[in-house]
């Protein structure tokens, strides 16, 4: 996690002694970790000199340390607008954009920083982290390796190589890289947090817990403390101390809320209302042939943490299937055409264009697979649009106990864009709207378009449900699907460790361990999904 540090000295000649003194004082506060004090000094500088680039930049850096990422983003944008050649401004803008969930623009800003300064190690490691988020692991590893070639002890690059190894299933290699990073700096919170995700923790990991709790209580910026609190929650859940686990998850989510927009329940309900009214049974059945007869696309959808990663790993173990992970194609397409989509069916030229573009994306993942799986859970919102473009595509919907699914979301450090996952009441609202929309899709899409797969059933009898999924996709049984945990492929989701284990059943009914703490979710118990 590259540091959003301040510019060390003015890039231009100060026009007054006072300006020079204030700048030096702000930097002194920053170096001491007195970020609130440095903010006050930099704000005074900016009031006096609104276009003083270094003061704007350092104010953004100090606000970042305080977890005020949205304000910092605005300032870094001002910096690069005034001085497009400010490499550090582009770097810090790209880093903050990633933390705020704007991954595409993050990459653009970081590449700009590197064009300005190809030897800028912090920009290169930050770009590597952004590429990890985008699922481009090979490119990310190249960026980290370039940094390590010049600086073998660069802790951010060591951590980045470890992250790539973890997502590719090489957990021993990941652990070795994390340990190398911690040998250089034992107090790196994000590296310590990552260690907890490599395996199931046990009581013998008490030294890890003690170190993590000490660092978490040391006055970290909110985003860094949140990561450690999520990890401490996982440790506590693994060893069965559920009250401590929930307290840490609750603390993590409260910290995470500081970087996210407030979840708008009314807006979500209006959005679902528009989709339901815009995609009626009559309109859906008016799609004759769609705009592509392709049967390659497979959409594996469901609420987040409903078992989509497990199902994809099983299906992608078949030699005629490629698992493409969570593609952002339909989210981007809906964002571009949202006004039209909320009114109903897209026009034919637009649907034809989307079909060609999406098939090209699938070909980039595999030119030969008969079926390519897109497992972005959010695609469940877009099934009407997807059907209008690909009426022959197959849709598999994972059904998990709604309380288990929502609680697992609450225990996961998602992107700030998934702001409903940080509050139990918001999660309950989101799930009800999700359930309402899925009931609509089942009612208006032709029979046989959607296969419902119960997570509990898949866990209890994996072979039976695997055979049903393969038959639904028009594929013959293959023994490799039974040994899915041995399949070597990158899994760029929170479940990258779980999907490489034999199926275990303790995730079914897990919410009962937390019954006393999750009041807002309990009303979902009898909800028909």
QUIFENQUI-V361157 format. One line per field, one symbol per residue. phi: phi as a letter, one per 20 degrees, with the letter a starting at -180 (. if undefined). psi: psi as a letter, one per 40 degrees, with the letter a starting at -180 (. if undefined). burial: # if it has 16 or more other ideal C-beta (glycine too) atoms within 10 Angstrom, else .. A space follows every 50 residues. Layout:
# QUIFENQUI-V361157
phi = ???
psi = ???
burial = ???
This chain:
# QUIFENQUI-V361157
phi = .geeeeffbgedegeaffffffffffffggfeneffffffffffffffcg dfgffgfffffffffeneffffgfffffgfffcfeefffffffffffffe nefffgfgffffgfffbfeffffffffgffffgenefffffffffffffe bfdfffffffffffgffeneffffffffffffffbfdfffffffgfeeaf fcffegffffffffffeenfggfffggfffffffgfffenefffgfgfff fgffffffddfffdffffffffgfffffdegffffffdnmdbefdffcdd cqfgmdoffffffffffffdcdeemeeegfffffffdggfffepffffgf ffffffffffffffeaecffcceddfgffffdffffffecfefdcddedc ggfgffffffedeffgfeffeebffffffgfffffffffffffdeggnfd decfgfffffbffgffffffffemdffcgfffdgfefeafcebfefegfd dffcdfeemffffcgfdcgfeffegdffe
psi = gihgiihdiheihieidddddddddddddddeegddddddddddddddgd fgdddddddddddddeegddddddddddddddgeegddddddddddddde egddddddddddddddgeegdddddddddddddeegdddddddddddddd geehdddddddddddddeegddddddddddddddgeehdddddddeeeih iidefdddddddddddeefiidddddddddddddddddeegddddddddd dddddddeeiihhgddddddddddddddgiddddeehheaeheiedhhhh iiiifeeddddddddeeheeihheagieddddddddfddddeeahiiddd dddddddddddddddheehdhhhhfhdeeddedddddddgeeiihhhhhi hdddddddddehgiiddgeeeehdddddddddddddddddddddiiiedh hhhhddddddgdddddddddddefiiihddddfdeehhihggiefdddee iihieeehfdddeedeefddedeedehh.
burial = ##.####..#...#....#..##.###.##...##.###.##.###..#. .##################.###.######..#..############### ###..##.##.###.##..##################..##.##.###.. ...################.#..##.##.###.....###########.. #...#..##.##..##...####################..#.####### ###.######..#....#..##..##.###...#..#..###.#.##### ##################..###########.##......##..##...# #..##..##.##..##..#######################.######## ################.#######.##########.##.##..##...## #.####.##..#..##..##.##.#.....#..#..#.############ ..#...#..##.##..##..#..#....#
